[in-house]
Amino acid sequence: MTEIFLFGTLCHPPVLRIVAGRTLPVRSAVLPGAQVMRGAETGWPVLVATAGAEAQGLVITADDQVLARLDAYEACFGYRREPIQVWVGGVSADAWVYRAPDAERAVDGPWSLADWVRDWGALEVLTAAETMRQLADDPPQAVAPRVWVIAARAQAMVSAMAWQRPALVGVNPPRDDVDVLAQRHPYTKFFTVEEFTLRHRRFDGAQSDAQERAVFRVADAVTVLPYDPERDRILLVEQLRLGAFAHGDARPWLLEPIAGMIDAGEPPEATARREAMEEAGLRLGALHQVARYYPSPGGLAQVMTSYVGIADLPGGIAGIGGHAAEAEDILSHVVPWDLACAMLDAGDMANAPLVLSMQWLQIHRARLRGSG
């Protein structure tokens, strides 16, 4: 049995229960000569050596199975187990703690468990659950690069739970009218596939028969169509799309708006601006929301938010871009307005967010140009 001192996110009982695999007894403990600080880049809790300080936390007793689960989970975030001396009930005891290498070089004020639970607790419960599912099949070194998209998927679910649509038409039954009899995860990596056995209340009030359904889950995403109202032109990006390739498309390089997945804790507007810089080197001005929508809710668990972004698009701005770390190979094109409309009419725009954004721009173009 191994004593583990917890000082951060694992002090939140729902997260500890998921990572440990069961509910564990906890005892209050103190680590002298240290304080819990917030990592400047990640916001995660880190221990910083501080004379005269005391880091408050909890101690758990872990058997080999629990210890292996904790080791794997913490390794996904770059934390390693180190031996320490803590005080439990006024008595010094040997224990271990998970620490981030070089964490003390970049901190941004004290870390608060209460504040973290308020802002991130619901998201972290979902993130921990999927992380542990992935660790059941893959080692930490394989799961670690996916942690950001796991958290992004969790962010998408938290956002969906809080989304209140006007419901001006329709019965709009509540989520509780769906009875999930079983849920399976046959594929869980960068993307996931989830299978459900479910039944639901029908519109006539009767209960449906049990149904087998599957969904493809990705993180929520944004698209932004850059538009220059002075020069009356748009910018499109071109890249290989595996969905089109797998579907048998003879020309799977598609023309699209700039697009990207929303990182955990990132507002959609910030994603739009970040992706515009990464994919095309553009600094956007005003963002105009086109719509927030499910692109294909029958089998795709994702919400898309589309924008038209005001941009300066002089000659020569188009070129090759993309995020090198993500192996993106993106070519941008500046397209005059009349040609863009001709492309839309001819079916040359075979990307749903692009069609939607172009149609919005056709309605609002005069206003954006200051003539409507």
N, C-alpha and C positions, 0 to 999 in steps of 0.2 A: 504494500500500500504506500502511496506517495502523497505527501501534503503539498497542495498547490495554493499559492497566494494569488488571488484575483483582485485587480485594482481598476479594471476598465469595463468594457462592454459585457463581459461575462458575469458581471455583478447584477445584470438585469435578469431576473429569474427565468422569464420565457426563453431567452437566448441560451442561458446555461443549460436548461432542460433539453433543448434541441441538440446542442453540441455534445453534451454528455450522454445523451440517449436515454436519460431517466432523471428523476428528481433526486438531488443530492442534499444532504444536510450541510448547512453552512455555519461558520463561526466568524464573528468579527475579529479582525486582526489589524495590526499596525506594522508598517515597515519603516523603521527609523532611518533618518538621513536621506530621505527621498520625498518628492512630491509628484503628484500626477498632473502632467501638463498636456496641452493640446498640440498635436503635430501641426506645423504651419502648412504643410502641403496636403495632408490627408484629413486633418481634423480628428484623427484617432488618438486615444490616450497613450501617453508614453511616460515612463518613469525617468525623472531627472534627479541626479544626486544633488542634494541641497542640505548643507550642514544645519542641524537644529530642527529640520522639518520632519513631519511624520505623514506618510502616505496611508490613508485609511483604505481598508479593503476587507476581503473575506478569505477564509481558508476552507478548502474542501479536501476530503480524503478520496483519492482516486485509485481504483484498482487498475489492473493492466489494460482492461478493455476501455475504460474511460480515459486513461492516460493516452492511449493510442489515438482516440478520437480527438482529444484536446491538442495533441502534438500535430496531427494532420491539419486541423482547422487553423491553428495559429501559424503554421508554416505557409498557408495560403496568403497570409498578410505580411510575411517576412519576419514574424516574431519567433524567437528561439528560447528554449527553456534554460534557465540558469539557477544555480543554488544560491540561497539567501538565508538570513536569520530574521525571523519575524517575532512579534510579541502577540501571544494569544492568551487572553485572560490573565495578563500580567506576567506570563511565563515565556521566556525565550524558547523558540522552537526552530528546528531545521525545516526548510521548505524550499520549493522551487517557484520561479516566476517566469512568465513569458515577457521578453523584452525585445524591442526593435533595435537592430544594430544602428549605431550612429544617430539615434533618435534625438539626443540632447543637442545636436547641432542646429536643429530647426524646430523651435517651438513657438507657440503663439498664445500665451496666457494659460491660466489654470483650466483644467478639464473638469466639467461638472456632469456627474451621472444623471442628475435630474434634468438638466438642460438637454443632454443627449437623448434621453428617453423621450422627452417632449418632441424633439425635432426629428429624431432618427429611429426611435424604438420600433415603431410598426414596420418600417422598411427593413430594419436589421433582422427582425424575426423571420421575415420572408427570405431575406438573403441567406441567413444561417441555414434555413431548412433546405434550400436548393444546394447550397455549398456542401452540406453533409450528404445529400443524395448523390452528388457528383463524386464525392470522395469515396463512396461505397464502390465505385467502379474504376476510378482513376486515381493515381498518386497525386500528392499535393503539387508537385512540379508541373503537372498537366493542368490541374484545376486553377492554379494561381493566375495564369494569364487571362482566365475567363471571369475572374471575380468582378471586374468592372461591369461586364455585361449581365452577370447575375444580379448585381445591385441595380442595374438599369431596369431589368425586368421587374424587380421588386418595386422600384419607383413607379413603373407603369401601373402596377396593380394598386398601389396606394393612391395614385392619382385617379384611377378609375373608380375606386370606392368613394372618393370625395366629389366626383363629377355630378353635378345637378343640372340636368337638362330641363328646359321649360315644360315639356310634356303637354303641348297645346292640343295635340291630337293623339288618340290611341288609349287603350286600356292601361298600358304601362304597368303590368304586374310587378311586384317586388321580387328581388333575388330569392327570397325565402320560398317562393313557389316552385323552385327547382330542388328536387331531392336527389343528391348525389349518393348512389348506392356503392360505387367503387371508383377509385381514381388511380391510374397507373402512369408511369413515366418510362415508356419503352426506349426513348432516346433523349439523353440529357447531356449536351455539350455546349458549344457556342450558341446554337439554337436548341430548342427543346420541342418534343412532341408529347402531348398529354392525351391520354385516352380516358373517357368517362363512361360509366354505366349510370344512367340517370332516368328520371321520370319527372314530369312537371304537370301542374294544373293546366287543363285545357281551357279555352275560352268559354266552353259550355259548362264549366265547373267540374267536370269529371277529371279523374286522374289518368294521365297517359300511360301506355305500356312502357316497360323498361326499354331504353334505347342505348345503342352503342355509338358513341361519337368520338371523334379525335380532332384536336386543334394543333396548329403549329404556332408556337409562342416565340415572339421576338420582343425586343424592347420597343417602347414608343419612339417615334421619330418625327422630325420636321423636314419640310422642304421649303426652299425659298427661291423664287424666280426673280433675279435681279432685273430691274427696269430703270432705264435712264430716260426721264421724261423730257429732258432738253434735246437729246439726240434721237429720241423715239426709237429705242432699240432694246432688246433683251439679251441676256446671256444664258446660253445653254451649256451643259456639260455632257460629254460623251464618254462612256466606259462600258466594258464588258459586264453583262448582267447574267449571272449563272441561272437565274430563273428562266430567262428567255432561252439560254443555251440548252438547259435541261428539257425545255418544252419543245425543242426541235427547230427553233427559229433559225432561218437561214442566215440572218444578220443579227447576232445577239448583242452587238454594241448598240446601246440605246441612247437617244437624246433625252435629257431630263433636266429638271431644276436641280440646283444644289440640294443635297440631302444628307442627313446623318441621324444617328440615334441619340436620344436624350440621356445624358449621364445622370446618375443618381444625384439629386439635390440641385440639378441645373434647370433653370427656367427655360421653356421652349425658345424664347427670344434669344437667350444667350447661346443656345445650341445653333440657331440660325446664323448668328454672327460669327461664331467659331468656325462653323463648317464653310462659310463663305470665304474666310481667310485661308483655311486649309486647302480647299479645293480649287479656288480661283484667285487667291490673293486679293480679295475684295474687302474693303471696309464699307459696310452698309450704312445708309442713313435711316430714314423712317421705315419701320416695318408695318405692313398692313395685313392683318390676318384675313385670309381667304375663308378658311373653315377648319374646324376640328372634327374629325370623323373616323369611323372604322372603315378602312379601305376594302375589306372583304370579311365581314364578321361571321360568315358561315363556317369558316375553318381557320381563320387567321386571328389570333389574339394580339391585336395591336391597334393603337390609336395614332393617327397622323394629324399633325397640325401644319397647315400650309400657309405660306406668306408670300406676298410680293414685297420685295425690298428695294428701296430707292438706292440707286448706285450711279457712280460716275463711270461710264463705259466709253472711253476714247478709243480711237484706232490703236491697234497694237497691244491692247490689254489681254486679248485671248492668248492662250498658250497651254502648256502642259503643267499640271499641278497634281495635288493629292498628298495624303499623309504618308510619308515614306515608311514609318513604322508599321503601317497597316497594308503595305504593298499596294497602295492605290495607284492606278495609272489612269489619269483623267485629262481629257483634252477639252478645253472650253472654246465656245464659238459665240461671237457677237452677231446677232441676227436683226436686220432692220424690221420694223413693225409690219410693213406690208408683206414681206416674205414670211414672217412668223404666222400671220393670219392665213396665208396660202398653205403653209405647212399643216396648220390645224385642219383646214378644210379638206386637204388631200389625204389625211390620215397618216402624215409623216410624224405626228406626235403620238407615239404609242405608249405613253406613260400616264397613268390616271391623274397623279397630282399635277402634271404639266397641263393636261387638258383642262382640269378644274381651274388652275391658276390663270391660264390664258383666257378662259371664258370670263373669269372675274375681272381680269384686266381689260377685256373688251368693254365691259359695262362701266368701269371706273376710270378708264384711260383719260377721258377729257377732263375729269376733275383733277387727276394727278398732274396733268399738263397745265392746269390753271385756266382752262377754258370751259369748265362746266361746273 
